Amino acid sequence: MKNLLLTFALIFTTLVSFSQDSQKTITVTIDNVNNDKGTVKMALNTADTFMKGKPIMSAESAIKDGKVTITFENVEPGEYAIIAYHDVNENNKMDFSDNGMPLESYGMSNNSMSFGPPQYDEAKFKVEDKNLELNIRF
């Protein structure tokens, strides 16, 4: 009976450790923020949530000397895209001019800056077997 309980405990511990090993971290640095006013906000998205709804994860950071670093932890393997913006006035939204042009700096993973709204296919990346470090430019 003791051997049976010990076996189940060992199997459970092994399964838990394997499931935790599959989760990774994504550390994102932006080092060209225009000024230290406000905060930088980031959102980790899938194709289903990118520019459409609530992100998988979100975070924000104060700015120090034009730089921020944010880490998303416990990210499951898969395909994602990150979008970030500088919320200068801290109103928790991206501000636009009357003609639709952004008034606050923004960027996305892969640093694609095409005209028009950000596109998931240009920003996507894969989380697989190792932690990631990304740099986003505004």
C-alpha positions, 0 to 999 in steps of 0.5 A, a space after each residue: 500500500 505504501 508503495 502504491 501511494 508513493 508511486 501515485 505521489 511520484 507520478 503526480 509530482 512528475 506531471 506537475 513539474 512537466 506542466 510547469 516546464 511547458 510554461 515560459 516567460 516573455 520579457 519585453 523591453 522598449 528603450 526608446 520611449 519619448 519621455 518618462 510621463 505616464 506609463 507604457 501598457 502592453 497586451 499579449 494577444 492571440 489571433 482571436 483577441 488581437 485588436 478585438 477584445 480582452 488580451 490573454 495578459 496585460 501589464 503596464 510599467 512606469 518609464 525610467 530614462 525612456 525605458 521599460 521592461 515588462 515580463 509576461 509569466 506562465 505563458 503556454 506554448 503557442 502563437 502570440 502578438 504583443 502590442 504596446 503604447 505610451 499612455 502619456 496622459 494615463 487615461 487608459 486608452 490610446 488617443 487619436 486625432 480627429 483624422 484617426 492618427 494616433 497621438 501616443 506612441 505605439 509599437 508591436 512585436 516584430 516592429 512592423 510599422 506599416 500604414 494603417 492599424 496593426 496586423 496580427 500576421 505582421 506581429 505574431 511570434 511563437 512561444 515554444 521550448 524556451 523563454 523569449 526576450 523581445 524588443 519593441 520600438 516606438 
